[in-house]
Every structure is written in structure tokens, then in C-alpha cells.
Amino acid sequence: MTDADACTIRFVRPSQYADWLRSYELRVNGTSVGKLARNDALEITVPAGACTIEASIDWGRSHPLIVRTAPGETVEIEVKNRWGAWAALWAISFGRNSYLVLTKVERKANGSGLAD
């Protein structure tokens, strides 16, 4: 893979109370690419094109997120706990396949909140 064929995926995790002592495992196309701690960020370089992103922690996981990227592009993905600390019993019994949520963060072009 050359730099001309690559893109960057930047994972960010907000500072939530739920799971604050544990890291989330990140996978791209089924391959582990690292762990993400609370209030942390992780950047990886992958081949441009379509890729499937997943996150997990112990028994909980996210639904897969398919992202299409172009060469040289940086895509930001927010990884967070969907249920929070108060709904833990529901999450571990019925919500284990949607315990985490992956969201593609849309970047604003001019910093004012409006795209150019």
C-alpha cells in the first residue's frame, strides 16, 4: 500500500462514565487495529475504499459500520457506549449486540458549523 492509495481513520471516544476503566477493542475488516481508552483517540492508516469497522468490549459489541473512503481522506469515527451506566442490566442481557455505537463524524469545512 502506498501513501497515494491510503486513507486515515481516526477513532475518538468521549469521556463517559460507563466503561471508564476499560478500553474498547477496534477492528477494521475483521482485523484488530488497537484499543481505545476513555477520552482517547487513535489514528490508523488503511487502504482507501470500503471497509467494515466494529468495536467490542468483553461481551458487548457494536453493529458493523461500513465506511467508504477516498485516497488521502481522513474519516473520524466516534465510539461510545449506547446504554450508559444506568441501563447496564438491560445492556448486558438484551443489548449486547448494540452495546457500543459507531458514528461517522461529519467535519465542518470552515469551523463555523457550516460546510463551505
N, C-alpha and C positions, 0 to 999 in steps of 0.2 A: 504494500500500500504506500503510495507516495503522498506527499502533502497536498498535491493538487486533487487527489481523489478522496481526501479525508474531511471529516467534519468533527465538531466538538459537541459533546453532550455534557451539560453542566447540571448536576443534581443538587438541589438545595432542600434543606429540612428546617422548618420553623422551630421555634422554641415552644413546644407543647409540654404540658405536664405528663401526659400519658407517654409511657415508654422512655422517660427521660434518662434512665440508666442503661438502656440497651440501644444497640445500633441496628439499623436496617440493612439487610443484605440486598445488593443490587445485581441484576442480571440483564445482559443485553444479548439477544438471540440465544438464550439458554446458557450463556457462559457468565460465571461470576466475575464482576468487574470491580468489586470493592464493597466497603461498608460505610454507612453514613450515620454519624452520631448526631445527637440533638444540637440544633442551631449550627449546623456544619454545611459545607459544600464540597463537592467532589467533581473534578473535570476529567473526562476521558476522551480519547480520540478514537474514532471508529470510521470504517469506510462509509462514504456517503451513500444514500439510498434508503430503502425501507428497513427499519429494524424494530424488533419487539422488545419492549422494556417491561421488567417485572421487579417487584420488591417483596421481601418477606422478612418476618421476624418470628422465630420459633415456629409455632403452628399457624400463625396468621400470614396472609398474603394479600397482594393486590390483584385486580383484574389486569390482564396484559394491556399495554398501551402501544399501539403501532404508530411510529413516527417516521415521516418521510423527510429526508434531509438532502441538501444540495452541497456540493464541494465547497469548503471554506465557511460554511454556515455554523453558527453556534446556536444550539437549542437548549433552553432551560426547562428542566422538569422539577416540579415541586413534589416532594414525597412527604406525606403526613398521615397520621392516624385519623381515620374517619370517625371513630366512635367516641374517643375521649375516655378519660379515666372513669367517669360516672356510669358509662354503659358497658363496662368490662364484662359483666356476666353475659349479657346479650351477645357481645362481640365474640367471646370465646366459644359460645355454643352455636349460634346461628349465623354469625357474621364473619366466620374465619376466612372465607374466600374474598371478602371485601373489607378486611380489617384495615388495610392501607389503601390510600388513594394516590394515584399519579395524575398530575395535571400539567399540561404543557403551558408554560407561562408565555403569554404574548408580550413581546417587547414593544415599548412605545418609542417611536423613532426620534422625537425631538425633546423628550424629557418633560413635556408639558402635559402628558397624558393623552395627547392627540397624535395619531400617526400622521406622518408627512404625506 
